[in-house]
């Protein structure tokens, strides 16, 4: 996955740091930290192979307080989008944003 090229498409990205990244036949893993113009921070990690995909996209404000986190850990089975969900400061909700591109598009909308 070429996530750095993707990040370059967003004008709210100030800096992106690759914390870890690997590619192999049939899969990839990355973990990145993105600084945003409003001084918030976005962390993204994703693992994908031919059998599974796990992700977490975490956006926090300049004081390190949660804005929103999207992930697919299977711990909210009653949600219609299970295992996909989002954490907000006071609640857990169904999530339609399930990719890095969708999470970044959401942030662009809010910015």
N, C-alpha and C positions, 0 to 999 in steps of 0.2 A: 504494500500500500504506500502510495506517495503522499503521506500526510503533510509533509513540509510544503509541497506545491499547493495543496489545498489551503493551508493556513495563510499562504501569501495572497490568497484571493480576498481576504477579509481586512478591511482598513482599520478595524478596531484592534488588531493584533499589533502589539508593540514589539514583543520579543517571544521567540519560541525556543525552548530548550528540550533536546531529546535526552531523557533520563535513561532510557533503555530501548533497544530496537534489535529485532532479529527477523530474518526471513528465511524460509526453507521451502522445499518443494511441498506444495499443498497447504502452506500456512504462513502466519506472521504473528509477531507480538511487538507492541510498542507501548511506551509510557512517555508522555510529554507534559511539559509545564508551559503554560502560555500566559504571558502578562498582557493585560488589556488596558486600553487607554484610560479607563476610569479607575485604574489602580487595583482592579479586581484580578483574580487569578483563576485560570481554568486548567484543570488537570484531566488528562484523558489517558486511559489505558484500555487496550483491547488485545485479546488473544483469539486467534481463529486457526483452526485446522480443518481437515476434511470431515470431522465428526462434530465438533462443537465450536461455539463462539461465546466468549464472555467479554463483557465490557463494563466500564464505569466512566462516566463523564461528570466531573465535579466542578461546580462553579462557586467560588466564594468571594466575599467582598474584601475590601482592603484591610478589614479588621479580622480576617479569617473566619467570618461567620458564613454559614451555608446560605447560598442563594437558591441553588437547585442542584440535585445530583440525579442522574439517570443511570440505571443499571439493570441487569437481568439476573441478579442472584435470585434463586427460586424460593423466596421466603414470604411472599404475599399471594397465596394461591386463590384468594377470593376475588382478585382483580380480574376484570375481563381481558386485560392485556398481558396476563401472567405468561411468562415470568418478568416481562418488561414493566417497569414502574419508575416513578420519580419521587424523590424525597424533597419536600419543601420544608421550610423552617418548622412548621407545626403539623405537618400531615404527610401522608403517603398517598399518591394518586396514580391512576392509570397513565400510561405514557405512549404517545405516538412517536416520539423522538427516540430512535433506536440505533442511529448511526452517528459517527463523528460529524458528517455533513449536516445532519438534521439538528444536532445540538448546537453547532456553530450558527446555523440559520436562525435558530431560536434566539441565541444571544444577539445576533445582528438585529433582529426585530425589536428586542428590548432596548438595545443601545440607541 
